[in-house]
Each structure stands twice: as C-alpha cells, then as structure tokens.
Amino acid sequence: MRFYLRYFFTRPILPLVLTILLIFEILLPGQAMAVKEEKESIAPVYLLLLSKDCSLRVSSESVIEGDVGGKTMMFTLSMNHCDKISSVSYMTQDGTATVADNDYMEVSGTISFPSGPARATVAVTIKGDAKVESLETLSLILVAPDNLTLENNGAVGAIINDDITPSVSVNDTGVIWGGNFPKGNNSTCSGVNIDAQDCSHGRDVTFNDDTDGRAGFSFTKISAGGDPLPASAPSWACVKDNVTGLIWEVKTDNGNLHDKDDRYSWYNTDPGSNGGVSGIINNDGNTCLGYNSGDSSTFCNTEAYTARVNDAGLCGASDWRMPTIGELEGLLYYGETGTKIDTDFFPNATRDSVWSGSAYADFSMASWYLNFASGTSGYANRDSIYPVRLVRQSP
C-alpha cells in the first residue's frame, strides 16, 4: 500500500504557530488515480492560530536639565502582538534625583493597550535649576497582570546636569618689588631667589597695564545711573572690579549718604547670616547722615544703612549688601604703603577698620573687619563703630 499526498501547504505564517490538516488518498496495488477533466478542486486546509504570550518593554531615557522651567522626559512603552487588551500600571520612584529636592514631578497611572502591536508614552517633567550637580537618576516602575510578561520591570531616567562649576577669580597682591636678602627690600622685582618671590607671579606680572588699575588690578568707573565710564572720567559713584565681577560703592567727602566719615554699628536681623545674634541696632546715635532717634530707618547701623542705599538706587541698583570678609580682602593693594587700596579708583578711602558682613564664629556678638592701614583682618564687638563699603554682584 502506498500513500500519496494530493495537496500540501508550505508557506509559514509567523509569528503564529500553524497547524495544517492534509487530505490524502490510499491507492491499492494496481489501482490508478482517478482523473477528472473538470477543474480540480482544492482540498480543504485548516489553520489553527495560537498566540504567543503578550510582552512589554520600556526604554530608558535621558534629558538635559536646564536652568529654569521644566523639560519633558518621555518614556516609550512597546507592546508586542497580543490578541487581548492588556493594562499596565506605572509610577516614578526616586533615585539620586528626588521629588523633595525639586528635581522632577512624580507621576503614576494606568495604560490600556489594544490587541495587536502597540506603543504608549509616559511623560515626566524635569525641573530646571542653576545648581552644580552630578548626573541624577529616577526610575519608572511597571506593574502588570499575570498574562503580560515584562521584558524589564522598569527603566532609568537620567537627568544630565548642564550647570558649569563657576570659576573663582581673585586679585593679586599688588606687590611688584622683591626682598633684598638678607635684609630690606628692593624698589624693583629683583633680589635673591626672585623667581620664588611674589613679584614674579600673578596678574601684576601678566596684566601690568596701569591704565585701569595699578599692579594687575582692573577697574571700571560707573556713573550714578549705572553706566560705565572711561578711566579718565572726573567723577563716578561706583567701581566695577573686572577681575572678581563685584561692583563697589565709592565714598564721598561732601556730607551726603556715602560720606567717608560716617560710622555704623554692626546689625543684621537675618538668622541665616548673623551668627545667631542680630547685633546692635542703635549704639552711639548720631554717627551718620540723617540720624533721627525716633525713626529706626535712620539709625546708624549696617542694616539700616544698606536699606537706605538700596532705596536711593545707587548706580541704578537696589541689591547692595554688606561684603564678606573675603570679598573685602580682594580690594587690598599691598604694594601701597599708605591706605592699602587703589585710591585712583577709590578716593576718600579710610585707613580705619571697615566692617564686613561676616559673623565671627567663636563669639556671637562679634563680626569680622578689615583694616586698610595694616592690611590685616580681625574681629570686634558689634557695638564698635566702623565705616562701611557696600558691594553688589555684577549682572
């Protein structure tokens, strides 16, 4: 007995499993196959389609943070061929990026996928800031029913920091002469081991053009309205330090708000910067212009004076503040034997001690000052009466 397949089917149908039922005839020995003249009919072919398990994957993403506002991190969820509707739940989860630190806005929800291949997206808002940070991450977590296979249970979102660590520029000392071993000093940058001495290094060597400041200092005069002036301008109200970017108050000698002879007690009501104690609101009374014992806004303390200068809009600005002790030290010109500051740009400068805004850590009723006669810093009780030179950051 021999078997002959009359019909057969060879085409694959992927990704589905294909079952083919074939019709065959049994021919006994000596029996011929019947042939009909009419068009041959096609034997029936039966298909049984069996679906694979449904599966889902989600891609990891990254986004550049930005400084303000929000950026969108978009996660893509991809479903393979599925013959039934499936749902998946999702939620964000903190990593090194956290909701509490305002790095991103948390989201959660459920997505329903139709039958067949499908895609969906989940949007996460990333909050911008100007903080210098390392790369931060968050996670998108997926939860699915038993009939849905997760190729990965979630994905990682990377927040790429785009804030640059600020460079810090400081002024040089202004010392342009060398030590004359074994004693004394030379009038020029010469002497034993001169390469190891201060006068051989820094801006007073590489930027020694004195047109905008002596010995490596670089200043720009600013008008009362806030406009830059040429170095030859006969009058000016403020000075910009082109090295540090700070803008400084210029003192006068005409009895106005900025007079060089006015003195102030140290007073600061901000607990974030006063070292825990505000200081002295009104000590010796009439040591500054406009003092009125019945009006605390006229008191001769550092906080009241700063407020008056901001109200007046010195050089077109209202963000004047007390300088830190480090900022104040940046004005020191050690090459000067008298008042240690470039008096070509800072006329009417005092040789007295000048208050900084820095609290003294070891004694809550003391703050730092800088003496422009000796070029040294120290601390004093806050009831001491010293001059003030206000500062602001260049925009």
C-alpha positions, 0 to 999 in steps of 0.5 A: 500500500502506498500513500500519496499526498494530493495537496500540501501547504508550505508557506509559514505564517509567523509569528503564529504557530500553524497547524495544517490538516492534509487530505490524502488518498490510499491507492491499492496495488494496481489501482490508478488515480482517478482523473477528472477533466473538470477543474480540480478542486482544492482540498480543504486546509485548516489553520489553527492560530495560537498566540504567543504570550503578550510582552512589554518593554520600556526604554530608558531615557535621558534629558538635559536639565536646564536652568529654569522651567521644566523639560519633558522626559518621555518614556516609550512603552512597546507592546508586542502582538497580543490578541487581548487588551492588556493594562499596565500600571506605572509610577516614578520612584526616586533615585539620586534625583528626588521629588523633595529636592525639586528635581522632577514631578512624580507621576503614576497611572494606568495604560490600556493597550489594544490587541495587536502591536502597540506603543504608549508614552509616559511623560515626566517633567524635569525641573530646571535649576542653576545648581552644580550637580552630578548626573541624577537618576529616577526610575519608572516602575511597571506593574502588570497582570499575570498574562503580560510578561515584562521584558524589564520591570522598569527603566532609568531616567537620567537627568544630565546636569548642564550647570558649569562649576563657576570659576573663582577669580581673585586679585593679586597682591599688588606687590611688584618689588622683591626682598633684598636678602638678607635684609630690606627690600628692593624698589624693583622685582629683583633680589635673591631667589626672585623667581620664588618671590611674589613679584614674579607671579600673578596678574601684576606680572601678566596684566601690568597695564596701569591704565585701569588699575595699578599692579594687575588690578582692573577697574571700571568707573560707573556713573550714578545711573549705572553706566560705565565710564572711561578711566579718565572720567572726573567723577563716578559713584561706583567701581566695577572690579573686572577681575572678581565681577563685584561692583563697589560703592565709592565714598564721598567727602561732601556730607551726603549718604556715602560720606567717608566719615560716617560710622555704623554699628554692626546689625543684621536681623537675618538668622541665616547670616548673623551668627545667631545674634542680630547685633546692635541696632542703635549704639552711639546715635548720631554717627551718620547722615540723617540720624533721627532717634525716633525713626529706626530707618535712620539709625546708624547701623549696617542694616539700616544703612544698606536699606537706605542705599538700596532705596536711593538706587545707587548706580541704578541698583537696589541689591547692595549688601554688606561684603564678606570678609573675603570679598573685602580682602580682594580690594587690598593693594599691598604694594601701597604703603599708605591706605592699602587700596587703589585710591585712583579708583577709590578716593576718600578711602579710610585707613580705619577698620571697615566692617564686613558682613561676616559673623565671627564664629567663636563669639556671637556678638562679634563680626569680622573687619578689615583694616586698610592701614595694616592690611590685616583682618580681625574681629570686634564687638558689634557695638564698635563703630566702623565705616562701611563699603557696600558691594553688589554682584555684577549682572 
